[in-house]
Every structure is written in structure tokens, then in C-alpha cells.
Amino acid sequence: MTTLKRAQGAAGARVLGLGAYRPRRRVTNADLAETMDTSDDWIQSRVGIAERRWAEPDETLIEMAVAAGGKALAASGLSPDAIDLVIVASASLRKPIPGMGPLVAHRLGVTRPGAFDLNAGCAGFCYALGLATDSISAGSARNALVIGVERLTDVTDLTDRGTAVIFADGAGAMVVGAADEPGIGPVVWGSDGDQHTAISIPEGLPHMTMAGQAVYRWATTKLTETLLQAMEKAGVGPADIDVFAPHQANLRIVESMAKKIGFPESTVIARDIIQAGNTSAASVPLALTALLESGEAKSGDTALVLGYGAGLTFAGQVLNLP
Ligand SMILES: CC(C)(COP(=O)(O)OP(=O)(O)OC[C@H]1O[C@@H](n2cnc3c(N)ncnc32)[C@H](O)[C@@H]1OP(=O)(O)O)[C@@H](O)C(=O)NCCC(=O)NCCS
């Protein structure tokens, strides 16, 4: 058997730029209370959401992905030619053929990259970031664009108070590139497929159903270990984490996770859910972008991120902010 040449990978990968797109239309809890039996008080106390963005018809998955991706590219300082891998994570694509990756890349002027979609529910962005990082370390890519984009309103029954108050739309993106020192830690990922139906679009239905309490229990009991492993693999501990940005599914889940890990008081906790709702695969880059824009997080900060959701899936890693 002929011995084949080994790819020359980079020593590591780091984040070079972030970008976000928030749909124009704000929907407050008071707006929802006009059409369904709910209240601002119930939503704020159980989920922590004050308002969310719902995309208009022209704010398609492609348009939002291109908008967020373009901003991340601009922030990275790279020209589109430098990107050789584009991964678009989404769980709300209603027509899967063709995938969005190649068109998003084309619209951004990225020529002939490896380009594809990835569906790992709300963990999609962190899965995609793990793949991009490993591709750079393995030598399959030099610079990658990773996008999380959702129009969850397309797959939500907007008259069902159990899900309509939670799910929302948006896009977030990150450019990652080869580096001499790793600026993104190893991904820790996994799945609990025995809970496959906990968040699903059942056969014959056009929208999602969710076993809210089961997902809540799972998220607040099973994922602390993943957070600890992600820190251990990156060689850091809770005291080193400047920013904690888990998936924005429920503010109570965010607070519970933060309490269990025991971060120092100085750690900034992402609470983008208050304004953005649950945007699934878009929530982690949206939350990081918001913290950088507001100045609560700064360049060089060490962030711990975690995605989790339908599947059930989970993925987390530590990264240095650009
Ligand atoms: C969905 C979730 C907010 C529901 O909160 P909860 O405290 O578990 O509430 P329950 O489902 O037990 O419902 C309690 C009551 O509130 C009612 N209720 C549900 N949604 C409501 C709403 N939007 N407004 C007012 N009342 C509501 C229920 O009908 C129920 O009424 P009942 O006691 O008369 O039957 C919570 O379970 C959750 O966040 N789970 C995790 C889901 C998640 O993170 N999913 C995304 C993962 S990616």
C-alpha cells in the first residue's frame, strides 16, 4: 500500500471576527398577550424574554446569513478569497435541497470553498465551530466562515403560547483562521438520542412541539459536565472565564448553569435572550456580538460557549474573543 502524504495543519485556530443580523421587527410580550393567553409577567418570570425579533418575508435565511457573514468577514479584515470553508448551521431550513452554504458563500464573494449546511438543532453553531477549528488544525482549511441562522417562526405555531413566546429569528457569524497558538479550545460534543422527540416537528405537523419540562431538567442537570470538560480540555478553570455565553434558551437555565459552575463575580454572563428570544443556532454568536458591541466583553477575553437543543445535542468550547 502506498503511503499517502499527510496534510500540513496549523498549530491552532482563533476567532478573527464576529457579525450579527437581527431582524427589523420587534415583538414584545405585550404584543403576544394581544393574540394569546399569556402575560409579560409569565414570560419574564419563566423564560426571561422581554422581546424577540421575528423576520419579515424578505429577511430570508439566505439574506440574514449573508448579512451576518458579511459583517464577520469585514470584522476579520480578511478578503473573501481567503476563506476556504463555509458552514451554515440551521434547524429551520424547510427545503433542504440545495443547501444554503454554497449560495451564501457565492453571495459573499467567496470562491469555490468547501460549503455545506449543518443541523444539530440549537447546538449547530458550536458543532460547526468545532468542525471548522478541527479542519484548520488538520490542514483541510486555512480560514473558515461559520454562520448560525434561524427563522424559527417558520417552524413554530405562532398561536401556541407554549412555543410562540420562546422561539425567534436571527443570524450570527464568526470567521476563524489559522494561528500559531490555539485561540479556540477543543470542542466537547455529544448527544442524547433517547430524547429524540423532546423537541421535534412530528410527522404530519408543520411546526415544532416541545416537552419543555423534560428539556429544562436535562439542560440544568446533564450539561454542567460538558462545560467542565470544555474548560479542562482547554486547560482553564472557572476563574479564567471572562465571558459565559451559553445557548440562550431560557434565562433560568443560563443562571442555573452559571451558579453550578461557580464563576467569579467578574465573569460576564450573556443574557441576550432578554432582547432576542431563543434563536437556536444563531444565539451564541448573537450573544457574543452583543457583549462586544456593548463593551461588556472586550478583545482578548476568554469565553466559554455552549450550544444545546433538538436531538438532543450539545457542544461547547472555550475561545478567545477577537
Ligand atoms: C417551556 C418552559 C418555559 C415552560 O415553563 P414551565 O415552568 O415548565 O411551565 P409548564 O409547561 O409546566 O406550564 C405551567 C403552566 O403555564 C401555562 N403556560 C405555558 N405557556 C404559557 C405562556 N406562554 N403564558 C402563560 N401560561 C403559559 C401552562 O399551560 C401551564 O398551565 P397549567 O398549570 O394550567 O396546565 C420551560 O419548561 C422551559 O423553558 N423549558 C426548556 C425549554 C427549552 O429550553 N427549549 C429550547 C431548548 S433549545
The ligand as a MOL file (V3000), in Angstrom:
LIG
                    3D

  0  0  0     0  0            999 V3000
M  V30 BEGIN CTAB
M  V30 COUNTS 48 50 0 0 0
M  V30 BEGIN ATOM
M  V30 1 C -41.1210 25.9950 28.1710 0
M  V30 2 C -40.9950 26.4630 29.6100 0
M  V30 3 C -40.6920 27.9410 29.6440 0
M  V30 4 C -42.3050 26.2240 30.3010 0
M  V30 5 O -42.2050 26.5990 31.6600 0
M  V30 6 P -42.7420 25.6490 32.8020 0
M  V30 7 O -42.4660 26.3350 34.0510 0
M  V30 8 O -42.1220 24.2990 32.5810 0
M  V30 9 O -44.2760 25.6540 32.5000 0
M  V30 10 P -45.2640 24.4250 32.2110 0
M  V30 11 O -45.0630 23.9000 30.8190 0
M  V30 12 O -45.1790 23.4560 33.3430 0
M  V30 13 O -46.6190 25.1610 32.2960 0
M  V30 14 C -47.1140 25.7060 33.5100 0
M  V30 15 C -48.4390 26.3850 33.2320 0
M  V30 16 O -48.1970 27.5660 32.4610 0
M  V30 17 C -49.0000 27.5240 31.2930 0
M  V30 18 N -48.2960 28.1870 30.2070 0
M  V30 19 C -47.4740 27.6520 29.2670 0
M  V30 20 N -47.0380 28.6040 28.4520 0
M  V30 21 C -47.5730 29.7610 28.8740 0
M  V30 22 C -47.4780 31.0900 28.4410 0
M  V30 23 N -46.7450 31.4440 27.3860 0
M  V30 24 N -48.1530 32.0350 29.1350 0
M  V30 25 C -48.9010 31.7260 30.1850 0
M  V30 26 N -49.0440 30.4770 30.6530 0
M  V30 27 C -48.3790 29.5100 29.9990 0
M  V30 28 C -49.2250 26.0610 31.0230 0
M  V30 29 O -50.3480 25.8600 30.2190 0
M  V30 30 C -49.3880 25.5280 32.4010 0
M  V30 31 O -50.6880 25.7890 32.8430 0
M  V30 32 P -51.4860 24.7390 33.7530 0
M  V30 33 O -50.6800 24.6270 35.0100 0
M  V30 34 O -52.8080 25.4050 33.9220 0
M  V30 35 O -51.5210 23.4790 32.9480 0
M  V30 36 C -39.8560 25.6960 30.3360 0
M  V30 37 O -40.2560 24.3620 30.5500 0
M  V30 38 C -38.5880 25.7160 29.5690 0
M  V30 39 O -38.0090 26.7440 29.3230 0
M  V30 40 N -38.0740 24.5380 29.2140 0
M  V30 41 C -36.8780 24.4220 28.4640 0
M  V30 42 C -37.2010 24.5850 27.0240 0
M  V30 43 C -36.0250 24.9370 26.2350 0
M  V30 44 O -35.0550 25.4460 26.6950 0
M  V30 45 N -36.1390 24.6550 24.9470 0
M  V30 46 C -35.1920 25.0120 23.9910 0
M  V30 47 C -34.0450 24.1460 24.0360 0
M  V30 48 S -33.1370 24.5350 22.6480 0
M  V30 END ATOM
M  V30 BEGIN BOND
M  V30 1 1 1 2
M  V30 2 1 2 3
M  V30 3 1 2 4
M  V30 4 1 2 36
M  V30 5 1 4 5
M  V30 6 1 5 6
M  V30 7 2 6 7
M  V30 8 1 6 8
M  V30 9 1 6 9
M  V30 10 1 9 10
M  V30 11 2 10 11
M  V30 12 1 10 12
M  V30 13 1 10 13
M  V30 14 1 13 14
M  V30 15 1 14 15
M  V30 16 1 15 16
M  V30 17 1 15 30
M  V30 18 1 16 17
M  V30 19 1 17 18
M  V30 20 1 17 28
M  V30 21 1 18 19
M  V30 22 1 18 27
M  V30 23 2 19 20
M  V30 24 1 20 21
M  V30 25 1 21 22
M  V30 26 2 21 27
M  V30 27 1 22 23
M  V30 28 2 22 24
M  V30 29 1 24 25
M  V30 30 2 25 26
M  V30 31 1 26 27
M  V30 32 1 28 29
M  V30 33 1 28 30
M  V30 34 1 30 31
M  V30 35 1 31 32
M  V30 36 2 32 33
M  V30 37 1 32 34
M  V30 38 1 32 35
M  V30 39 1 36 37
M  V30 40 1 36 38
M  V30 41 2 38 39
M  V30 42 1 38 40
M  V30 43 1 40 41
M  V30 44 1 41 42
M  V30 45 1 42 43
M  V30 46 2 43 44
M  V30 47 1 43 45
M  V30 48 1 45 46
M  V30 49 1 46 47
M  V30 50 1 47 48
M  V30 END BOND
M  V30 END CTAB
M  END
